[in-house]
Amino acid sequence: MDEGERPVDSTSPPKTTETLADTFPRADDRMREDFTLTNGDDKPADAHDPNPVNRNVVLAVLVSGAFVVILNQTLLNTALPAFMRDFGITASAAQWVTTSFMLVNGIMIPITAFLIQNFTTRSLFLTAIGIFVVGTLICALAPVYPVLLLGRVIQAASGGMIMPLMQTILFAIFPRDKRGTAMGTFGLVISFAPAIGPSLSGWIVDHLPWQVLFYMMLPIAVIVLIVAYFILRNVTERTFPRLDVLSIILSSLGFGGLLYGFGTVGETGWASPQVLAPLIVGAFALVFFILRQLKLDEPILELRVLRYPMFTLNTVLGMLVFITMIGGMLILPLYMQNMSDFTAMESGLALLPGAAVMGLMSPVTGRIFDAIGAKWLSVIGFTLLTVTTFMLAVLTVDTSFTYLASVNTVRMLGVSMVMMPVTTAALNQLPQRLIPHGTALNNTMRQVASSIGTAVLVSVMTVASRDPEVYGAEGLVHGANVSFLVAAIIGVFGIVGSFFIKDSHGRGSQPANAE
């Protein structure tokens, strides 16, 4: 069956609430814009609720919540000198403002699937936003640095829950033929928010107290909390799985160890005990975590979702696009500031058009996905991303700003054609009851891929750099070029893998070992 075809199923018998979100929209919801979320907190949507809630209003609330949480991830990158000055701390200590956020965020994501099955999506969303408000307030009022770190940890706990939770809600309230558009709108936010974070925080820190970084997010978060309280209802069925404490511990050690280890490589190198110890502990803990999940009747994270071939393929493609993309986001600013004559502001401006294009194109690619699926979007997108990454592997100390900004803009256009479509195609393969596990696993794998990509590309750049005393600045540029070359080769694997995408809307998906 072609990806654009839409099968008609008018004879299927009524299904349980477990699959209602898949069945109901395919029939009646095409003719109505309103979708009932629940009659109460404990039961999923009912087609006959007299008070339907508009899907687009719910989407707006979710997107607003995502914006403040995701903006918060990159907002402090340029504020570290202000923290060092006000709190009298070193640069390595100040870095924990971002490192602790990444760690806690990564640890919380795999656990979110368990939380979604034990709590209503409404209560969990309100709790997550509420926790974010508390953490943000603690950061704004922090009298000493440890209190600021505590606030960041609380914020990160909220952020780790928000991303998988919001994707779960979107997949529950939107029919399959509109999920691409919804995820595209969602993609606009998660593309645009990190892009403006460093520039916005840089301006604020230069002109206002750093506390404004946190105070400005509070009103938005509070408004989202109030609106969600009145309009959001439960959209998933709670199964109340048993809490396995050992799985939580193994998950935290496993994913936390890997994220910390890979995140430290750029500063200390692969041979450092600070890198090797957490990587070894993380790897062993992750192996035991996986083995335990496969034995449990009610796992914390259902890894059997990987039995759906198209879910696994699209998840891997999502990881590949993250690894390839990180080259432009990380290596390019290092090249511009340390190996050429550009200022920090100019390096930020070079990345801004690409971020804007990626954000603006996400809703467009979402609509295209709804029409034709992910295959050709991914093929073309990976091709654009790979070719332009090769174009960044031939830099010199005199490469112009126009060349860098233009090439990166086309790169990010390619990313926008891949990222949300393959994520949507992956989750479309799963029955509704497995969506929480799919979103948690998909987001976790992207976090790990981002950390691995950062570690590998920075290491390649460092190793491939030639002695600047002998080769001058060109010796350093050589390292950046080799790093971009490695990123481009990874992109080639993405092009090849994209040709194997099929059934993007998941109407015929079955596990690989289905009888």
URJO-V812308 format. One line per field, one symbol per residue. psi: psi as a letter, one per 20 degrees, with the letter a starting at -180 (. if undefined). A space follows every 10 residues. Layout:
BEGIN
psi: ???
END
This chain:
BEGIN
psi: pqhiqoqpni iprqrrhhjg hhgghifhih jqiqppgria hiqaqpijpi mqpphhgggg gghgghghgh hhhihjhjig hhggghilrr hhghhihhgh ggghghhhgh ihgghhihqq hghgghgghg hggggggggh johrghhggg hhggghhghh hgghghhggg ihiprhjjhg gghggghggi ghghhigggg hggghhirqh hhhhhhhggg ggggggghhh hprqjqppil qpoohhgggh gggfhggggg ghiighhirh iphhggghgg gggghhghgg hhhihqhmqg oniihiiogh ggghgghhgh hggghhghhg hghgghhhia kqrhghhghh hghghggggh ighghghhgh giaifhgggg ghggggghhh hijkqrijpq ggggggghgh ghggghigfh ghgghghiiq qhhigghggg gghghhgghg gggggghhgg gghiqqohhg ibhhhhhggg ghghgghhhh hghhgghhii prlhjkhjpq qhkq.
END
